[in-house]
Amino acid sequence: MATIDEPITVTVDPAVDSAGAMLRNVAHQLLHTGRLDDLPWICTHDSAPDDLLLELCDLGLYLDELGHRSGPRQLLERLADQHHYPEAIITLASNLYLDPNEPTDSFAAFISRHADSGWTLESLARLEPSSAAKADAFLTAVKNHPDAKRILQVVESRRFESEAETATDPTAIERLYATRDPRVWRALSGNRSVPRDVLEQLASVTGVSNAADIRDRARRNIAMQ
C-alpha cells in the first residue's frame, strides 16, 4: 500500500468522453493503489456516476460523504437499509411522507423497518403528511417506540401550530393561546384574526424559545390593525 507521502500517478484514458466515466476511472485506480484518503471528494462530486457510488457504499467506504448526498435514491436506500445511516433514513422517510406521488404502502413499509429511529420519528412529527393514510401509518410506528409520549406531543404541537395560523373563532384562539406552546404562540402572533388583547400579551412574551420572533410578529400584527 502506498504511504501518504508517496506520489501517485493517475492515468486518464483519452477515450473517456464524460466526467462520470473519468471519475469512475480515477476512483478505481485509487482503490487499486490503496490511496483511500484521496477518494472522498469524488463521493461528493455532482458528476460521480451512480454505479460508483453504489460500489463504494457496498464496500462500506465513505459513508459520511455518501450519507449527505441527496441521491440517487437507490444509494439512500442502501445506506438506510444496509448501513442504517441516520441522514439517509430521515431523507427517505421525509420524501415518502411528504410526496403525494409516493404510495402509502411504501412509506408504511419503510417507517416500519426504521421505527426504532427516534430522530426520524421526531423529524416526521414536525411535518404535514401528504395523506391521512400516511399519518395513520406514522402513528402506528410511533406507538411502539419507547419515546412515544414525547413524539406524540410533538405531533400535537404541530397540529395546534397549524390550527393557530388560520384560527378565527375567539374561543379557539383562547384555547390555543392557553397551550403556552412557543410554536403555537408564534403562529398566533402572525394571525390577523387574533384579538388585540391577546396580541399585546404575545408582544411582551419572554423566557420561551423564539420569544423575540413572537414579540416582533405580534407587534407588527398590532401595527397593521
Protein Blocks (a to p, Z undefined) as FASTA:
>chain_A
ZZfklccdddddfkbccfklmmmmmmmmmmmnopamlmmmmmmpmklcfklmmmmmmnop
aklmmmmpgbdfklmmmmmmmnopaklmmmmmmmmmmmmkbcfklmmmmmmmmmmmmklm
mmmmmpccfbfklmmmmmmmmmmpmklmmmmmmmmmmmmmmmmmmgcbfklmmmmmmnop
aklmmmmmmmmkbcfklmmmmmmgghiahklmmmmmmmmmmmmZZ
